[in-house]
Amino acid sequence: MDAVRIEHVTKEYRLGVIGGGTLKGDLQSWMAKVRGKEDPNSKLFSEQKTTQNGKFLALDDINLTISKGQAIGLIGRNGAGKSTLLKLLARVTAPSSGCIRYNGRITSMLEVGTGFHPELTGRENVYMNGAILGMAKAEISKKFDEIVEFSEVSKFIDTPVKRYSSGMYVKLAFSVAAHLDSEIMIMDEVLAVGDAAFQHKCIEKMREESIIKGKTVLYVSHNMNTIRQLCNRCAVLHQGKLIYDGDVETGIEQYIGIANFEYKQHYSLLENKRPITTVGGNTVYSYRYFEFKK
């Protein structure tokens, strides 16, 4: 049975619509556009896939089917579209085109303390998060002790979470997400904040939820060891496109191969041409990719 089906999903953003910069910068950009010249405020070496109408494709025609009980790792470089895809799945934002189908309730944790109110205590936030996920108070109370015990913050459960450290925050937030009744769990690099022992504990908990209880897990991380420990499938994103979907080790090799290719150093230019890109119709040489012969 399919837990998640993503069909031809594209997410497009308009560049510069929000947070365009200073008034002076906006006027400079406008004058350059009127005169048909290059925007003086544009970034060199930009790797964003920008269309002619000033829009950016964060995701480009993604197709992905995830079965019930699978633990899939989403990996790729920063800006590849991983977090954008999870935000679409969590319904934080909507796709520009395409369709996403679910079979079950979703628990999402896209950043440390997602859904927590800083003025409320840990106890109050547990109940609030459960209510947001559609659980009755009786259901939350039944699992409350288990949630607090797993989080290791029982001593501070009646303290406002604004006084928590980032580690305490993520411990309680993860514990709530892991114990509440849902069929699909979405995690985005949240375990990086916790200590090594708690990370291992969280990985084991997610493995248990996936293998024994049949929950579907979507996990984003730059830590390949946690991907290996948790996931039985791997999807690699690169510049908004899905370039690999399959075995975990092969996916990691694909990801590492991209990084090695992008940042390969050359000590001689006799056999290697200098990588170039085009900005505003002008040829720009990318110096960061090589070193001169020593």
Secondary structure, DSSP 8 states (H G I E B T S, - for coil): -EEEEEEEEEEEEETTSS----HHHHHHHHHHHHTT---TT--TT----B-TTSEEEEEEEEEEEEETT-EEEEE-STTSSHHHHHHHHTTSS--SEEEEEESS-EEEE-STTTT--TTSBHHHHHHHHHHHTT--HHHHHHHHHHHHHHHT-GGGTTSBGGGS-HHHHHHHHHHHHHHS--SEEEEESGGGSS-HHHHHHHHHHHHHHHHTS--EEEEE-S-HHHHHHH-SEEEEEETTEEEEEE-HHHHHHHHHHHHHHHT---S-SSSS---EEEETTEEEE-GGG-----
